[in-house]
Amino acid sequence: MANGRHAGLLFRVDGGGVKLLHLSGHYRLRIEDAFPEDLFWAEIAEIEPENLASLTAYINAVATNMPKTPYGLSDVGIEFERATGHLVITRNASGLTCATFILAILRAQQMEPLDRNGWPIGRAEDIAFQQSVVEALRHASYDVRADEIEKDVGLARFRPSEVVGASAVAGWSHNASSARVLAAQVLADME
């Protein structure tokens, strides 16, 4: 998670090497086996060994499928099938960020680190980030995609540091206030 701005899932299958699965941009789901030296990681809290094995197999299934995953600012209408790891996108869905990609994977395995009810909308830093995503898509000649997601600027944003902090601490379904505190701790630990 570089500068608290990006997050992914580290996993290892059958004693093999550690891999990183992350959504790095529009249709850029990546699986990496080499990481920067300054990579920070956190273990998922409150997970029994058999559930960890199941989650690892599931992450590997998604990595094997390598679904064409749109980048967007609202994850409503996008989910991964629990049984197969296939991505299901409804007609009016927007897309995922690196953080909501992690939430979608965990949600498919019935794990909810965040209580999404009452999540703040319109935080100034979130709007600035969302606008920068729209502009980056325009700059990369994804004008149609930028137009599609521009309507979502100002919606609730789940920050990478909030997702990582909430996933790594006991007591799942953290509300926004708790997640902000946990995110601050994640960022402080990275200093």
C-alpha positions in Angstrom: 0.0 0.0 0.0 2.2 2.8 -1.3 1.6 6.1 0.7 -1.7 4.7 1.9 -3.1 5.1 -1.5 -3.2 1.5 -2.8 -4.0 -1.9 -1.4 -4.2 -5.5 -2.7 -4.3 -9.0 -1.4 -1.2 -11.1 -0.6 -1.7 -14.8 -0.8 0.2 -18.1 -1.1 -1.1 -21.3 -2.5 0.2 -24.8 -1.7 3.5 -23.7 -0.3 4.3 -21.7 -3.5 5.6 -18.1 -3.6 3.7 -15.2 -2.2 1.6 -13.3 -4.8 -0.1 -10.0 -4.8 -3.5 -9.6 -6.5 -4.6 -6.0 -6.9 -6.7 -3.7 -9.1 -4.3 -1.1 -10.4 -6.6 0.7 -12.8 -9.4 0.4 -15.4 -9.3 -3.3 -16.6 -6.0 -3.7 -14.9 -6.4 -6.5 -12.4 -2.8 -7.6 -11.8 -1.1 -10.6 -10.2 2.5 -9.9 -9.1 5.2 -12.1 -7.6 7.7 -9.4 -7.1 7.0 -6.5 -4.7 8.7 -3.2 -3.8 10.9 -3.4 -0.7 8.8 -0.8 1.0 5.6 -2.9 0.8 3.6 -2.9 4.0 1.2 -5.7 4.8 -1.3 -6.6 7.4 -2.9 -10.0 8.3 -6.7 -10.4 8.2 -8.0 -10.6 11.7 -10.4 -13.0 13.2 -10.0 -15.7 10.6 -9.8 -19.4 11.5 -7.2 -21.6 9.7 -9.8 -23.4 7.7 -11.4 -20.1 6.7 -8.0 -18.7 5.7 -7.4 -21.8 3.5 -10.8 -21.2 1.9 -10.1 -17.5 1.4 -6.7 -18.2 -0.1 -8.2 -20.7 -2.5 -10.9 -18.2 -3.4 -8.4 -15.4 -4.1 -6.4 -17.8 -6.2 -9.6 -18.7 -8.2 -10.2 -15.0 -8.9 -6.5 -14.6 -9.8 -6.8 -17.6 -12.2 -10.0 -16.2 -13.8 -8.4 -12.7 -14.1 -11.8 -11.1 -14.8 -12.0 -7.9 -16.8 -12.6 -5.6 -13.9 -13.7 -2.0 -14.5 -12.4 0.8 -12.4 -15.1 3.0 -11.0 -16.2 5.0 -8.0 -19.3 3.0 -7.0 -19.2 -0.7 -6.4 -23.0 -1.1 -6.3 -24.0 -3.8 -8.7 -20.6 -5.5 -8.9 -19.8 -8.7 -7.0 -17.8 -11.9 -7.2 -19.7 -15.2 -7.3 -19.1 -17.0 -4.1 -18.7 -20.5 -5.6 -16.6 -19.6 -8.7 -14.9 -16.3 -8.2 -16.3 -15.0 -11.4 -17.1 -11.3 -11.6 -20.8 -10.4 -12.0 -21.6 -6.9 -13.2 -25.1 -5.6 -13.5 -26.1 -3.3 -16.3 -25.8 0.0 -14.5 -22.8 -0.9 -12.4 -19.8 1.5 -12.2 -16.7 -0.3 -11.1 -14.2 -1.0 -8.3 -11.3 0.8 -6.8 -8.4 -1.2 -5.2 -10.1 -0.9 -1.9 -13.6 -1.9 -3.0 -12.0 -4.8 -5.0 -10.7 -6.1 -1.6 -14.2 -5.6 0.0 -15.9 -7.4 -2.9 -13.6 -10.4 -2.5 -14.1 -10.5 1.3 -17.9 -10.0 0.9 -18.1 -12.9 -1.4 -16.6 -15.0 1.4 -19.1 -13.5 3.9 -16.5 -11.3 5.6 -17.5 -7.6 6.2 -14.7 -5.6 7.7 -16.7 -2.3 7.3 -20.2 -1.4 8.2 -21.1 0.6 5.1 -24.3 2.1 6.6 -23.9 5.8 7.3 -20.5 6.0 5.6 -19.6 9.6 5.0 -20.2 11.1 1.6 -18.6 14.2 0.2 -15.4 14.3 2.2 -13.2 16.9 0.5 -10.2 14.6 0.1 -12.4 11.9 -1.4 -14.0 14.3 -3.9 -10.5 15.4 -4.9 -9.4 11.8 -5.3 -12.6 10.9 -7.3 -12.1 13.9 -9.6 -8.5 12.9 -10.2 -9.6 9.5 -11.2 -12.0 11.0 -13.8 -9.3 13.3 -15.1 -6.7 10.4 -15.3 -9.2 8.4 -17.3 -9.7 11.3 -19.7 -5.9 11.8 -19.9 -5.6 8.1 -20.8 -8.2 8.5 -23.6 -10.9 6.7 -21.7 -13.3 9.7 -22.2 -16.4 7.5 -22.4 -15.5 5.8 -19.2 -14.7 9.1 -17.5 -18.2 10.4 -18.5 -19.8 7.2 -17.1 -18.2 7.5 -13.7 -18.2 11.3 -13.3 -21.8 11.0 -11.9 -20.3 9.1 -8.9 -18.0 11.9 -7.7 -19.1 12.7 -4.2 -20.4 9.2 -3.3 -18.9 7.4 -0.3 -15.3 6.4 -0.8 -13.7 3.5 1.1 -10.1 4.4 1.4 -7.3 1.7 1.1 -6.0 2.5 4.6 -9.6 2.2 6.0 -10.1 -1.2 4.4 -6.6 -2.4 5.5 -7.1 -1.1 9.0 -10.5 -2.6 9.5 -9.5 -5.9 8.0 -6.5 -6.2 10.3 -8.2 -5.5 13.6 -10.6 -7.8 15.6 -14.2 -6.7 15.7 -15.4 -6.7 12.1 -18.0 -4.4 10.7 -16.2 -1.2 11.8 -18.1 1.9 11.3 -16.7 5.0 9.6 -15.4 6.6 12.8 -13.6 3.4 13.9 -12.2 2.9 10.4 -10.8 6.4 10.4 -8.9 5.7 13.6 -7.7 2.4 12.2 -6.6 4.1 9.0 -4.6 6.7 10.8 -2.8 3.9 12.7 -2.0 2.1 9.4 -0.6 5.3 7.9 1.4 6.0 11.1 2.8 2.5 11.1 4.0 3.1 7.5 6.0 6.2 8.5 
